[in-house]
Amino acid sequence: MHKGVVPESALEATLAELAERYSPDVIVIGAGTRSKGCADRLRKLALAPVETIDETGSTLEARKLYLQDHPRPWYLRWIPSTLICPRCPLDDYAAVVLAERYWESRIR
């Protein structure tokens, strides 16, 4: 699995490289504000079918995943996780959440 945050300017090149390495069956993106333009760009690349999925609440779920991977120091553990805001983008964790939602929807 590859997880990371890519600048929009490097989207096509990065996805082409990842598609060559992993040969994806599908590309999943969130159905948020800018998804239509992004989905159109991805479809033009023709690397794999593009599926959009509801991303409601994915940032909160991404924060939980981040905190599982990066436990807080003992002196911050009394602060509720809902009040902890990581200092880095959580887009890569949100992508994992969306991928999990996609696979869950396929299993049902």
N, C-alpha and C positions, 0 to 999 in steps of 0.2 A: 504494500500500500504506500502511496505517496501522499503526504500531507504538507501543505504549505500555502503561503499567501503570495500571489503573483500580481505584479502591476498590470493594469489593463493593457498597457502598451505592449506587454510581452505575452499576452494571452494566446494568440495563434501559434507562435513559435513554441511556447511551453507545452501547449496541448498536443501539437504535432509530435514533439519529442516523447511525451508521455504515451501517446497512442501507439507509437512505434514500439515502445518498451513493453507496454501492458496489453495491447490489443483489446480495448474495452468493447463490451457488447452494447453499452448505453452510456450516455453522458447525462447526469442529473444536475439540474440547477434549480434554485429557488424561484418561485413565481412572484417575486417582489417587484418593486418599482421599475427597475431597469432590466428586467429579465427578457422582455420581448426583443430588444436590440441585441442583447447578448446571445439569446437563443438563435436569432437569425445569423449572427456571425459564426456561431458554432455549426449550424446546419450547412453553411457555405463551405466549411472545411471538409464536410462529409467524412468525418472520422468515425462516427457512430451515430445512431439515432439519438436525438436530444429529447429528454423528458423534463418537464417542469413539475415541481411538487410544492405544495403549500409549505411556507416557511414560518408560519405563525408560531411564536414561542421558541424558535430554534436558537436564538441568542442566549436565552436563559439555560436551555439544555446544553449549549456549547460551553457556557461558563461552568456548569457542573462537571462536564468532562475535563475541562482545563484544570479545575481544582483537584480532580482525582489524579491527574498526571503531575500536578505541581502542588503537593500538599503545603498548607500554610505552616509557618513556624509555630512552635508551641505557644508562643506569647500572643498569637493572633487567632488561635482556635476558638476563643470565646466569642468572637465577632461572627454573627450569622453570615453564611455564604452569600446571601442575597445582597449584602452590603459590600462585598469584596468585588472590586472592579480591576481586573488584570490590566497591566500597562501595555499590553500588546494586542494586536488585532486577534479576534476570535474567529475569523472567517474560515480558517482551516478546520476548526472544531465544528463550526456550523455546517460545513460541507459533510463532515462525518455524520452529523445528526440527520441531514437530508438523505444521505445514502442509506442510512439505517431505516428511515421512513419509507424510502422507495422499496427496499427489499421486504419490509414488513407488509406493504400494500400488495406485493407480488405473491406473497405466501398465502394470504387470505383467500 
